[in-house]
Structures are given as C-alpha cells and as structure tokens.
Amino acid sequence: MKSKFFTKKAGDSAQKFIDEVWRTEDKAKRLETENNLIIKENAEGLTEIEPIAEASLPSPKVKG
C-alpha cells in the first residue's frame, strides 16, 4: 500500500522542479529578447549564445 504522504511529497517535489524549469526558460527568453540573442543547446548539451544578425531583425517603422 502506498503512503499518501510519500506520494504527495514526491508530487510536490516534481511540481517544484517543473516550476523552476519554467522560470529558467522564461529568464532565457527575456535575455534573448532584450539583447537580440539566440540561446540554444548544442549536440554536447552545452549552452551556446549567438547574436542575431542585424539583417534578420525587423526594420523600425518610420512614420511619414
């Protein structure tokens, strides 16, 4: 028979982990957006940060 306490505790730990992953991904997206960067993971599992080429950025709209 499984203990409800153990199951709840394991579930809480899993939820905390998931929440932390989401917070980390949100921070990475904000860094990308604010600094015009591309953050990605390479084949070895290492994080790579690349600047976005200026040509790929949307051009500013000019009011005329």
ZIDAQUI-V279956 format. One record per residue. N is the residue number from 1. SS is DSSP state (alpha for helix, beta for strand, coil for the rest). Layout:
# ZIDAQUI-V279956
n,ss
N,SS
N,SS
This chain:
# ZIDAQUI-V279956
n,ss
1,coil
2,coil
3,coil
4,alpha
5,alpha
6,alpha
7,alpha
8,alpha
9,alpha
10,alpha
11,alpha
12,alpha
13,alpha
14,alpha
15,alpha
16,alpha
17,alpha
18,alpha
19,alpha
20,alpha
21,alpha
22,alpha
23,alpha
24,alpha
25,alpha
26,alpha
27,alpha
28,alpha
29,alpha
30,alpha
31,alpha
32,alpha
33,alpha
34,alpha
35,alpha
36,coil
37,beta
38,beta
39,beta
40,beta
41,beta
42,coil
43,coil
44,coil
45,coil
46,coil
47,beta
48,beta
49,beta
50,beta
51,beta
52,coil
53,coil
54,alpha
55,alpha
56,alpha
57,coil
58,coil
59,coil
60,coil
61,coil
62,coil
63,coil
64,coil
